[in-house]
Amino acid sequence: MVRIEKWAVVLAPGDVYTPPAQRDRALYGEVYGHPKFAEGFLVNTSVILGGSIKTAAGHVVKTESRDYLLGEPDPAYITWLEQQGMVFDPEQPIKDSNA
């Protein structure tokens, strides 16, 4: 399975006239084990389809194109969350956008 390290949740590319609150989310980070990219290559994933699912291997996030095993989040992302008044939950690192 492809692993993503130093990741952050970002807004997926979309129509510039779509308000941010209505835009889809994606992951941004370094990928490992990806068939198309070198180890540590920085990518924007396709759209996240839901929250993370805890598996025996760790937390997995399903996107439109593939599943990603979450490694460690980017420390700058954690700092940004704290500055926004949000708390990072390692037990549920990506919450379902429909929740």
C-alpha positions, 0 to 999 in steps of 0.5 A, a space after each residue: 500500500 502507498 504510504 504518505 508522510 508529512 501529510 496535510 489535508 488541503 483543498 482539492 483543486 476546483 473551480 475558483 468560484 466554489 467557496 472553500 467550505 464547499 470544496 473537496 479535500 485532498 492530501 498533500 505529502 511525501 509518498 512512498 511505495 507509489 508505482 508512479 513516483 520516486 520515494 519521497 515525491 511530493 503529491 496532491 492526492 485525488 479527492 478524499 472520499 471519507 474519513 480515515 479507517 483504522 486497520 491493522 497496518 494503521 489509518 488508511 484514507 480512501 481517495 478517488 484514485 487509491 488508498 493511502 496509509 497515513 504516516 506522520 502528519 506534517 508538524 507545520 500542519 499540526 501547528 496550523 490546526 492549533 492556530 485555527 483552534 482545532 485539535 489533531 486527534 491521532 485516533 481519528 486523523 481525518 474526519 469524515 467531511 459529511 460528519 
